[in-house]
Amino acid sequence: MGCRWILDLRFGHRVAACALLASGIWLGQPDSGWAQNQLGGQTRADAASQAIVLAVQQGISALPPTSGQSFLYEFDPNLGVPVRSERLGPISLRTPETIQSGTFSLRAATSYFALPASLGPIDYRISVPRNRAVFAKFGTEIDAKVGVLDLTLNYGITQSVEANLNLPIVVVDAQASQTFSGAPKNPDQLAFEPSIPRLNQAIEQHKVVLRTRSFSSLGFDFNDGTHAGIGRISLGTKALVYAEGPLQLATASDFYFPSPNEKQFAGSDSASIFPRVIGTAKLTDWLRLRLDSGYDYDFNVSQLRRFVWDAGISLPMRVATFDLGMGGSLYSTPIESTPTHAKASFVPGEPQNIAITAIGDNQTGTNSVDFLAGAKVRVSDRVVLSGAVNVPVVDTGLQPIVAGTIALEVYF
């Protein structure tokens, strides 16, 4: 006689297997703390939470430059100092020119992006001592909506060196659910099979169904809902190191402080330093080629370490400017959408000797590439309004659909 393997996900009180039934073993109601990590459910909820934190941080890092750079201060070899140009600077791409000495600029920008993702389900092997391993499917559904308010202050220290301070305020509405192979008649039961082909066959025959339930409804701890917090505050400098003819070159470095609100998904609670090189070639009065690259080194989180590049053109004019380009990040380590390993036990107080191991691919891609486009409009001699969009062109599995930014810069 065949045997269907099931387990109650919400309460952990019913496990049925041929061997267990033959022994007459049924599990009673465990204490709530143990039940919450039944078959690694809490571990998967924690992995989903961390995936959202990292994806939000990666999405924020891909937004347009936070420093104000609307009015170009081009180096005049006759005067030996930067002189403010009548043409506007870019929004999506970086410029090596620095703000005039003793001058302040204040930039306020708001950005929005959504992070919907269906990650899996993938096959998992569940190994029970003195029993044959069985197989089930687990996956994660993520839906996060992110709003960012960036407040940035720039100050010209000398004719060729400037400093900037950025404060990001982040609002995130985060939801996450678990997808699993379930029993057809009970939404809280997990269905097993003795092999992956048997499991796939059972799903095709509707003897096993794929269900999606929120982590919270299954009794796991996940901080769903809308939250606000402070992201990673940054302090940076930029120095113009070369200006000769049509070419200009600058070095920049930003230090990012740990976010105090990682639990609210506002940013990673790790620090990083981000040095980069920025170059511009003036092709004509109305056309600039812009390039920059650098390495963002996170001190604690390898998933946020990345090689960064941006390349494109800007069309600077007196009243407006337009940007077109591509930008990308090659991350050191992928994000795990669900955990590779988890542990569980049959009853509370016993060793966690049930091993749950991912068989399928549970990692996101590491090569992120965006199409960049933006425009700026001069409102007055001191005020500039701008807008930009970032559109992903490479599917990493967990990235914004489209990110939009609107910014206002004031110089004084």
Secondary structure, DSSP 4 states (H G I P E B T S, - for coil): ----EEEETTT---EE-HHHHHTT----PPPHHHHTTGGGHHHHHHHHHHHHHHHHHHHHHTSPP-S---EEEEEETTTTEEEEEEEE--SSS--S--PPTT-EEEEEEEEEEEEEEEEEEEEEEEE-TTS--EEEEEEEEEEEEEEEEEEEEEEESSSSEEEEEEEEEEEEEEEEEEEEEE-TT-TTEEEEBSSHHHHHHHHHTTSSEEEEEETTTTT-----EEEEEE---EEEEEEEEEEETTEEEEEEEEEEPPPTTGGGTSS-SS-EEEEEEEEEEEEETTEEEEEEEEEEEESS-GGG-EEEEEEEEEEE-SSEEEEEEEEEEEESSPPBSS-SEEEE-SSTTS---EEEEE-S--B--SEEEEEEEEEEEE-SSSEEEEEEEEEE-S--SS--S-EEEEEEEEE-
